[in-house]
Amino acid sequence: MKIRKIDSKGNIIIGSTAILVAALILMCIFTIASINYIQNANIDSQANDNFKYVIDDYSANVELLGREAIAQATEKVYNGLPILDSRDEIKKNLDEELIIKNQEFEKKYGIKISSKTLSVENTDSPWVVLFKVRVTGEKGSEKFSQIIEKNASIEGLRDPLPIAKLTIISGVMAYDGEIHYKTALSAYMLLHHLESPESYIEATAPLTVKRCPYDPYTHHGDYGVLKDCLKTGYFHESADGSCYLCRLEGKGKCPHYGMEVFIQTHTPLNNESLSCSDHVVFSDHYNGQKIDPNDWDSLILDESHRKKYGLVGNESY
């Protein structure tokens, strides 16, 4: 039997078939590789999304726990214990709270978290404190590390300055939403040889920090505004007043942008005495006079504070 040779046409068919088979094999390899890549990418994306969710959740807790750490420092002052370094005190408080929170997150998400409060800082607003916390997390082969920055509000917290400055043995008391100085301020003034200490017997001031909404402050000269401000117990921004962190240390004045509040006298006397802004009473020590000499509850203010609050040449308040 004679074997027939493959002609050129047969060679073309065999070659084309081989090329098609090779192409199909390559397409299969590419498809499988693409599927694996997409699956791995989805896994990475899901892992990143999970970590992002955890970080966002953790960040919200830093804000809340930061405020709680400040409140704990304030409670310490009201219990009669001095605070020499409020920032360090608050850092310790927050780290202790975060340890508990880290344990909760590990149980909830299966992620091992560690944290460290880096700083407790003033801001350009006296109503918030900035916290910086380094947070690291690990779950299997996945890891993250981030510095979280959050502002915590001090509004609604008790003013620590009166207790920190005078101490609880002075007789100053806090009740019914007010600081009641009793004879503590008059004794303080006598000790510092300040004029008319009798004017500040039974003086009062707001207990909790509430930001005054009457902005600009010259509106206090408008009818009824000063009366509402005193009744509600508002605090005011002040470049001369002390910030909340320094108030915890009993400082009536500090280099930071702070706040001031009126210490209201209740006296029939018209003697010239300390201007009633708290940084003046506790630090600057300069005098003022009653706005209304016939009003027992009238504020005692110096000229510059009268101008700041629109209380010069306007008797409608």
C-alpha positions in Angstrom: 0.0 0.0 0.0 1.4 3.3 -1.0 1.6 6.1 1.7 0.2 9.4 0.5 2.2 12.5 1.4 0.5 15.5 3.1 0.3 18.2 0.6 0.7 22.0 1.3 -3.0 22.3 1.9 -2.9 19.7 4.6 0.0 21.5 6.3 -2.0 24.7 6.4 -5.0 22.9 8.0 -2.8 21.2 10.7 -1.0 24.5 11.4 -4.2 26.4 11.7 -5.6 23.8 14.1 -2.5 24.0 16.3 -2.7 27.8 16.4 -6.4 27.6 17.4 -5.7 25.1 20.2 -2.8 27.2 21.5 -5.0 30.3 21.4 -7.8 28.5 23.3 -5.2 27.3 25.9 -3.9 30.8 26.4 -7.4 32.2 26.7 -8.2 29.6 29.4 -5.0 30.5 31.3 -5.8 34.3 31.0 -9.4 33.8 32.1 -8.4 31.7 35.1 -5.7 34.2 36.0 -8.2 37.1 35.7 -10.7 35.4 37.9 -8.1 34.8 40.6 -6.9 38.4 40.3 -10.4 39.7 40.7 -11.1 37.4 43.6 -7.9 38.5 45.3 -8.7 42.2 44.6 -12.1 41.8 46.1 -10.7 40.2 49.2 -8.2 43.0 49.6 -10.9 45.6 48.9 -13.2 43.9 51.5 -10.4 43.8 54.0 -9.6 47.5 53.4 -13.3 48.4 53.8 -13.5 46.5 57.0 -10.5 48.3 58.4 -11.9 51.6 57.3 -15.1 50.9 59.0 -13.3 49.9 62.2 -11.2 53.1 62.1 -14.2 55.3 61.5 -16.0 53.6 64.4 -12.9 54.0 66.6 -12.6 57.7 65.7 -16.1 58.4 66.9 -15.2 56.8 70.2 -12.1 58.9 70.6 -14.2 62.0 70.5 -16.6 60.7 73.2 -13.9 59.2 75.4 -11.8 62.3 75.1 -14.6 64.4 76.6 -15.1 61.7 79.3 -11.4 61.9 80.1 -11.7 65.7 80.6 -14.8 65.2 82.7 -12.9 62.8 84.9 -10.2 65.4 85.5 -12.9 67.9 86.4 -14.4 65.4 88.9 -11.0 65.0 90.5 -10.9 68.8 91.1 -14.4 68.8 92.6 -13.3 66.0 94.9 -10.7 68.4 96.3 -7.6 66.9 94.6 -5.2 69.2 92.8 -4.2 68.8 89.2 -0.7 70.0 88.4 -0.6 69.0 84.7 -4.1 68.7 83.2 -2.9 67.5 79.8 -0.9 64.6 81.3 -3.8 63.8 83.6 -6.3 63.7 80.7 -3.9 61.6 78.6 -3.7 59.0 81.3 -7.5 59.0 81.7 -8.0 58.6 78.0 -5.5 55.8 77.7 -7.3 53.9 80.5 -10.6 54.3 78.7 -9.1 53.2 75.4 -7.7 50.0 76.9 -11.3 49.0 77.7 -12.5 50.1 74.3 -9.7 48.1 72.6 -10.9 45.0 74.3 -14.5 45.6 73.2 -13.3 46.1 69.6 -11.3 42.9 69.6 -14.3 41.0 70.8 -16.6 42.7 68.3 -14.4 42.7 65.2 -11.8 40.2 65.9 -9.1 42.8 65.4 -6.3 43.3 68.0 -6.0 47.0 68.6 -3.5 49.0 70.6 -3.5 52.8 71.1 -1.6 55.6 72.7 -2.7 59.2 73.4 0.0 61.4 71.8 -1.2 64.8 72.9 -4.0 66.8 74.4 -3.9 70.3 72.9 -5.6 73.7 72.9 -7.2 74.9 69.6 -8.1 78.4 68.3 -11.5 77.8 69.9 -11.8 77.7 73.7 -14.8 75.4 73.4 -12.9 72.3 72.1 -9.8 70.4 73.0 -7.8 68.5 70.3 -6.8 64.9 70.9 -4.2 63.0 68.9 -4.2 59.2 69.3 -2.0 56.6 67.5 -4.0 53.5 66.7 -2.6 50.2 65.3 -4.6 47.2 64.4 -4.0 43.6 63.3 -6.1 40.8 62.0 -4.4 37.8 60.5 -2.0 39.2 57.8 -3.9 42.5 57.6 -2.5 45.5 59.6 -3.2 49.2 59.9 -1.6 52.2 61.7 -3.1 55.6 61.9 -3.0 58.8 63.9 -6.5 59.9 64.8 -7.2 63.6 65.5 -10.5 64.5 67.1 -11.9 67.6 68.8 -13.9 67.1 72.0 -16.3 69.8 73.3 -16.0 71.1 76.9 -19.5 72.7 76.7 -21.8 71.3 79.4 -18.9 70.4 81.7 -18.5 72.1 85.1 -16.2 75.0 85.4 -13.2 73.8 87.4 -11.6 77.1 88.0 -13.4 78.3 91.2 -12.7 75.0 93.1 -9.2 74.6 91.7 -8.3 78.2 92.6 -9.8 78.5 96.0 -10.0 74.8 97.0 -13.0 73.2 98.7 -11.7 74.1 102.2 -12.4 77.7 101.3 -16.1 77.1 101.6 -17.0 77.6 97.9 -20.0 75.4 97.0 -21.6 74.2 93.8 -25.4 73.6 93.7 -28.6 74.6 91.9 -26.6 75.2 88.7 -24.4 77.8 90.3 -21.1 78.4 92.0 -21.8 79.9 95.5 -18.7 81.7 96.7 -20.1 82.4 100.2 -17.2 84.1 102.0 -14.5 82.4 99.9 -13.9 85.3 97.5 -13.9 88.0 100.2 -11.4 85.9 102.2 -9.3 85.6 99.0 -9.5 89.3 98.4 -8.4 90.1 102.0 -5.5 87.7 101.7 -4.3 89.6 98.5 -5.1 93.1 100.0 -7.7 93.9 97.4 -10.3 96.7 97.8 -13.8 96.2 99.1 -13.7 92.5 99.7 -17.1 92.8 101.4 -18.7 93.4 98.0 -18.1 89.8 97.0 -19.7 88.1 100.0 -22.3 85.7 98.6 -21.2 86.2 95.0 -22.4 83.6 92.5 -21.3 82.4 89.0 -22.5 79.8 86.5 -21.6 76.2 87.2 -21.5 74.7 83.8 -19.9 76.0 80.6 -22.4 77.4 78.1 -21.2 79.3 75.1 -22.8 82.7 74.8 -24.8 82.9 71.5 -24.9 86.8 71.4 -22.2 87.5 68.9 -20.8 90.0 68.6 -20.7 90.6 72.3 -21.7 94.3 71.9 -25.3 93.0 71.6 -25.2 92.7 75.4 -26.1 96.4 75.4 -29.4 95.6 73.6 -32.5 95.5 75.6 -32.9 92.3 77.6 -29.7 90.6 76.4 -27.5 91.1 79.5 -30.4 90.0 81.7 -30.8 86.7 79.7 -27.0 86.2 79.6 -26.8 86.4 83.4 -29.9 84.3 83.9 -28.7 81.5 81.6 -25.1 81.7 82.8 -23.2 82.1 79.5 -19.4 82.0 79.1 -17.6 84.3 76.7 -14.5 84.0 74.5 -11.6 86.0 75.9 -8.0 86.4 74.9 -7.3 87.3 78.6 -9.3 84.5 80.2 -7.9 81.1 80.9 -8.6 78.0 78.7 -10.4 75.0 80.2 -7.1 73.0 80.5 -5.5 75.7 82.5 -8.7 76.2 84.6 -8.3 72.6 85.7 -4.9 73.7 87.2 -6.4 76.7 89.0 -4.9 79.3 86.6 -7.1 82.4 86.3 -5.0 83.5 83.3 -2.9 81.7 80.7 -1.2 82.2 77.3 -3.9 80.3 75.4 -7.1 81.7 73.9 -9.6 81.2 76.7 -12.9 82.2 78.2 -14.3 84.4 80.9 -17.5 84.4 82.9 -19.1 87.1 85.1 -18.9 86.6 88.9 -22.1 88.3 90.0 -22.2 90.2 93.2 -25.4 90.7 95.3 -24.7 93.7 97.5 -26.2 97.1 98.3 -22.7 98.5 98.5 -21.5 100.9 95.8 -17.8 100.6 96.6 -15.3 100.4 93.8 -14.1 96.8 93.8 -12.7 94.2 91.5 -14.2 94.1 88.0 -16.3 90.9 87.9 -14.8 89.1 85.0 -13.3 85.9 86.5 -9.8 86.4 85.1 -9.7 89.9 86.7 -10.9 88.5 90.0 -8.4 85.6 90.1 -5.4 87.1 88.3 -5.4 90.6 86.9 -6.9 92.4 89.9 -8.1 95.7 88.6 -11.2 97.6 89.7 -14.5 98.5 88.2 -17.8 100.0 89.3 -21.4 98.9 89.3 -23.2 99.4 86.0 -26.4 100.3 88.0 -25.6 101.7 91.4 -29.2 101.1 92.6 -29.2 97.4 91.6 -28.0 94.9 94.2 -27.3 92.4 91.5 -25.6 94.8 89.1 -22.3 93.7 87.5 -19.1 95.5 88.6 -17.2 96.2 85.4 -14.2 98.3 84.2 -14.4 100.5 81.2 -12.8 98.1 78.7 -15.2 95.3 79.6 -18.2 97.7 79.3 -17.0 98.5 75.8 -16.5 94.8 74.9 -20.1 94.1 75.9 -21.7 97.2 74.5 -22.6 98.6 78.0 -21.2 102.1 77.5 -23.6 105.0 76.9 -26.6 102.7 76.6 -28.9 102.3 79.5 -31.5 100.1 77.7 -30.0 96.8 79.0 
